[in-house]
């Protein structure tokens, strides 16, 4: 059986724990590979490889580092089809969606290609008599990223692209559920360095593992910063433990994104947008749209009937089927968790309008498939509304007024993303200003910002005060040094025992 090992110091390295994780083919339900789970010593080996590479890489001028990023981008694009198929084979999302996964990661790599300009500091000439003040951004050192199963291409590149471009070296701990693409990215980065005329051995390292590896990263004294994406409970743990160990931490958690539909919205477009945002990638996205809030009974009744009709046209299939709109979920445990939430919603009193639990795909009966489900009459007090389901389940929560609709996402424990569908510019502007959520879409169902802006939620969707990628990402992965310089002329003056001022 195929084995998936770590990538440390520029070569494949087996874990020494003797423990393995199963990597499934979600389409068939079969175990297709084993991934070795790292020990504390394995993580230390990755950190030491990164530490060894750090002095040379940090001293490499930004323009030469950018050339490596340009070459890495070219190599990933040249291998796009292979990477997407590999990603789909382990995650279950359809190949077109996997290409989107990788492309959104590459957009951050494109931002990182401009790092020489982005790293420029500030300068004040003549801040005082013969005194100039300037600042510079310097890398933190060895840093780490812990990434989830749902975006095994995009989120690693969101993290290591900027972190490496500014001069850090990196240890990546991807999800053990679909670990092959992160390893392949490490190999391609090594090739990119060679093509750019640089030895980048140890700059990007990959270790696989579970909580043992995570805790090893959080407690390692040489790891200076940790970025994390995953569930909120684990994000909170990562933030607390990492900060207690003196690390800079950004930890992105769960979500329950709402879509507000006003009576004047283009309902044809809303239905298409909701179908893709709620059910695409089998709902395994932190920026999925699992809750829709139609304002007014007429809007809600029309939306309900049109969503039922839309769901009837949807095609669920294997990840390599170009006609499929979404594929299986990542494993049986996750499929069962989604099914349990559907039953819970029914037990809580919500109306299960469409039940996807009975879906089976002919010839792939053992695959981890679940059909689209639709609830109506969902109330804010229900557990299934309060918690993240992370599956192809859309919940209708009816609101009588615009103010009530704004209040729902604002009061929810999560505050990752939200969308409003309307033709009314004033209502959209007011909504964007007032809603207590970090990312807002106006007639955009999945408001993930472009790479040169930043990604980050509020409330229990994010722990830490710095967002991912864009200039916020650059700030997270660097530290500022400010220099005050004076070049005196003539005789040395008397000692001064008062705080210096710039009079």
N, C-alpha and C positions, 0 to 999 in steps of 0.2 A: 504493500500500500504506500502511496505517495506520502512523504514526510515534508513538513514545512519547518525550517529551522530559522534561527535568528540571523541577522546580518550585522556583524560587529567587526570594526577595524577593516572594512573592505572585503570581508569574506564570510561565507556561510559558516555558522557556528551552532553546534547542537547544544541544547539545554542539558544541564547535568543533573536535573532533579529526578529523572526516570519517570516523571509524570507527563501524560499527554492529554490533550483536549481533542475532541472530535470535531472535524470540519465536515459538514453535511453538504450533499447536493439537495437543495430545497425542492427541486422539481421531482425527485424520486424518493426522497426520504432516506437515502442511503448515505453511510459514512464514506466520503471520498478521499479523506486524508487525515493524518494525525499531525497535530502541532505540538512541539515540545514546549512545556511550561517552565519558565526561568526560575532559578533560585536567586537568593540574595547575592550570591557570588557571581552569577551570570549577569545580573544587573550591574554589579560593580565592575565587571570586565568591560561592559559597554560604556560606563561612565569613564573608566580609565582610558579607553580608546579615544573617547571624545576629548578628554583632558590632554592627552598626548598631541592631538591634532590642533588644539586651541591656539597655542602661541603663533604658529605659522599662519593659520587661517585668519586670526584676528589682525595680524600684521599685514595681510594681503590688502592692497588698496581697493577701495570700493568698486572702482571700474573693472578690475580683474575679477572680483567676486561676481559682479553683474554679468560678465561674459559667461561664467559658469551657469548662471541662471538662464541666460538666453539659450545656451546649448541644451540645458536640461529641458526647457520648454520645447525645443525642436525635437528632442528624442521622445518625449512623451507623446507629442503629436504624431510622430512617425509610427509609434506603437499603439496608437489609440484603439484600434480594433481589437488587438490582442488583449490589451488591458481591460477593455470593456467586457469582453467575453469572459475573461478570468474573474472579474468582479461579479458578473451576473451568475456565474456557475457556483459561487459560494454564498452570495447574498440572496439571490432570487429575483432581484429587480430586472426588468427587461433591458435588453442591450442598449436600446436608445436612451433609456434613463441612466444607465451606467455611463454612457458617453457624456451625458449632461453632468453627472457626478464629477467626472474627471475634468471636464471643461471648466466648471466653476472653480475647481482647485487651480487650474492653469491660469485663470484670470488673476489670482493672487500672485502667482509666479510672475506674470507680466508686470504687476505692480512692483514686485521685488527687483525686476530688471532695471527699474529707475532709481535704485537705492542710492547711487552717488548724489543725485539731486536731493532726495528726501532726507539724507543724513546731514545736509549742510546746517551748521549751527548759526548762532547769532553773534553779532559783533557791534560794539559801541566804541567808536573812536572819541577820545577826549571826554571820557566820563568824569574825569577830574583833571587837575593840573598834571599833564604828562602821563595820564593814566588811561589805559584802554582795557575794556572788559569784553571777554568773548566766552562762548560756551561751545561744548562739543558733546556729541553722543557717542558713548563707548559700549561695546558688548558687555553682557553680564558674565559670560563664561560658559560653562556647560549647562544647558537647559534641557527641559523634557516636555513631551506631549503625550497625553493619554487620550486615545480617541475611541469613538463608539463604532458599533457594527454597521450603522445605517448609511454612513458615507465613508467607506474605506479608502477612497481616493481623494475626495475634496478636503475633508477636515485635516488629514495629515499635511496636505500642501498648504492649507490656510495657516497652519502653525509653523512648520519648518521653513516655508518659503521666506517669510520675513525674518524669522529668527536667525537663519543661516546667512541671509544676505547682509545683515548688519554686523556679522562677525562672530556670532556664537557658534558653538558646535552642539549637536543635538542627539538626544536619545528618544526614540519613538517607541511607545508601548501601544500598539494598535489592539483592536478587539481580537480575541482568539477565535471568534466565530468565523471571520472571513479575512485571514491574515496574509494572503498571497500577494495582493496588489501592493500593500506597503513595502514588502520585501523587494518587489520588482522596482518600485520607485527608488529604493536605496541603491539598487544595482545601476539603474539609469543615471542616478546622480554621480556615481563613481565614474561612469563612462563620460558624463558631461565634463567633469573636471579634467580628465585626460584629454578630451577633445579641445578644451580651452587652454591646454598647456600647464595644468596645475595638478598636483597630487592632493586629492581631497580625501584620502584614506582616513577614516575615523570622524569625518565631519558630520556624517549622518549615519546613525546606528539604529537597528531595529531589534527589540527584544519582545518575545511573546510571553504572555503569562496571565495570571489571575490576581487575586488580592496580594499574594506574596510579592509579586513584581511591583505592583502599585505601591505597597508600603515601603519596599526597598528604595524606590525613587523618592518617596516623600521624606524618608529619614536620611537619605544619603547626604553627607555634609558638602559634597562637591557639586551638587545640583543646585543651581541658584534660582531657578524659576520653573514653574510647572503650569502648563495650560491643559485644561480638561474640558471634554464635552461628554455628557451622559445624563443619567437621571438626577433629579434634584437632591435626593437623600445622599447619594454618593458624591455629588458636587459639593454639598455642604461639608461632608467628611473630608474631602480633598482639600477644601479651603481651610478648614480648621487645623488639620494636621500639618499641611504644608506651611501655613503661616506660623504655627507654633514652633516649627523647625527653621524659622528665619527665611523662608523662601517667598519670593514674589509669586502670587497665585491668581489666575483667572479661571473660574470654574463655571461653565455654562450648564444649566440644568434642563428640566423638562418644560413642557408647554401645554397649553390648552387654548389654541388660537381661535378667535371668534371672527365670523364674517357677518357684518351688519348689512341687511338688505332694506333699503328705504323703498317706499311705494313707487317712486319715480324711476327706479333702476331699470336698466335694459335687461329684462328677464331672460331673454335668449342667451345673452352673454353670461349672466350670473349662473345659469344652470351648467353651462359648459365649464366655467371657471371652478365652480364648486365640485363638479365631478372629478376634475383633474387634481384639485388641491386636497380633497378629502380622501380620494381613493388611489391616486397615483402612488407608485412605489409601495402599494398595499398599506398606505397610511403610516409607513415607518419613517417619518420625517418630523423633526422638531418644529418645522415650519409648515406642517400640514394644517388644513383648516377643518377640524373635526366638529366644530360647533357653528351653526348658522342661526342668526337672530333676525327673522323677518319682522318688520314693524307693521302692525295692524293685521286683523284677521284675514282680510282679502289678500294681502301680500302673502301671508303664511299659507293659506289654502292653495293659492296658485302655485307657490313654490313647491309645496308638498307633492301635488299631482304631477308637476313637470319633472321633479327629481325621480319619482317612481318610474316614469316613462324613460328617463335617461338611463337609469340603472338597468332597465331591461335590455338596453342596447349594448351594454358594456361587455367586453370580452376579457376574461381572465384566462391566462395561458402560461405555458412554460416560458422561461426567461429568454429563450432563443427564438421564440415565435414573433416575427416582425408585426403580426397583426394584433398581438395581445397588448392590452392597455396597462395591465399590471400582472405580476407573477406571484409566486408563493412568498410567504413570510420566511424568516431566516431559519427557524427550527420548530420542532413540534412543541416544545415548552412555550414558545411565544404564541404559537397558534392557539394552544389551549388556554393561555392567559386571556387572549382576545375573546375567545368563546365564553369564558367565565364572566367577563365583563358584560357581554351581551345578555347572558342569563340574569346577571345582577340588575341590569337596567330594566329588564322585563319584570323582575321581582319587586323592584322599587316603584313600579306603577307607570313607567313610561310606556308608550305604545310602540311596539316593535312592528313597524310598517313593512320592512323588508328584512328577512333573516338570512344572512349569508352563511350560516354555520353548516348547512347541508350541502354546500357546493362540493362536487367531486369532478375531477378532470379525467375523462376516459383515457386509459393507458397510463395514468399517473396517479392512481388512487392512493398511493402512499406518500405523495408529495404534501408539502405543508401549505396547502391552498385553503383560503377562506374567501367566500364571496362578499360583495358589498352589502352592508347593512344600513338601514335607515330607521332612526327613532323619531317620534314626534311626542310632544307633551312632556319634554324633559324639563325638570325644575332645578333651580340653583341649589336646593338642599340635598339633591341626590348625590350619592358617592360617585356614580359614573360620570356626573358632570364635573365634580370636584377634581377627579383624578385623570391622569393621562392614560388613554387606552392604547395608543400607538398601533393602531390597526385600521382596516378599511371600514370605519364606522362613522356615520354622520348623524349628529344629534340636532334636532330642531328645538330651539328654545324660543318661544313666542314672546314678543314684547308689544305692549300697547302704544308706547310713545318713544320718540327719539331719545329722550332723557333716560328712560328705563333701559334702552338698548346700550347706551354709552356706559351706564352703571355696571352692567354685567361683566364685561372684560376688566373694567377698572377695579372691581372688588374681588376678582378671582385671585387665587393664590399665585397663579402664574402670570407673567407679563412679557412673553416673548414677542409675539406678533399679533396683529389684528388688521382686519380689512373692512372697508366700507364701500358699498356699491350704491351709487347715486349719480344723478345728473345735476344735482344742486351743489354748486361750488361753495356757497356760504356754509351749508351743512357739513360738507366735507372738511372745510377749513376749521370749523368749530370742533368737529370730532377729532381731527388730528391734534389740535391744541389741548383738548381737555382729557382725552382718554389716557388712563394710567398704564401704558404699555410702551415697550421700548422701540418697536419697529411697526410702522403704520403703512398700510397699502390703501391707496384711493383708486378703486376699480382695478386693483392689482391683488390677486388672491394670495400670493406667496411673496410677501415684501422682503425678500432677502436683498440687502443692499449690494450694489456693485462693489468690486474689489477695492476701489480707492476711497470708498466710504467705509464705515465700520459696522460690524455685526455684534449685537448684544441686547439681551432682554433686561427686564426689571423684575423686582420682587424675587420669588423663588426660582425664577428662570436664570438667574446669574448671581454668582458670589464673587466679590472683587469689584474694583472700581475702574477697570480698563477693559474696553471691548476688544474684539478680535479684528485682525487685518486693518488695512488702511493706515492712517497716521496714528490711530490709537494702538494698533498692533506694533508699530515701530516704537512707540513710547514704552509699551510693555516690555519689549525685548532689549531695551537699552537703558543706560543710566546716564544722567547729565553731569558733566563736570564743567564748572565755571571758573575761569581764570581771570584774575585781576592783575595787570602788569604795569609796572612803572619803570622807565629808564631815566634815572636822575642825571642831571647835568651839574657840573661843578662840584663843590665840596659836599661832604656828607653832613647832613643836618644833625641836630640834637635828637636824642631819643624822645619818642612821644609815648606818653602813658595814658592817653585818652583814645577812645574808639575813633578810628579814622572816618572822616566824612568827606564829602565831595564839594565843599564850599569853594 
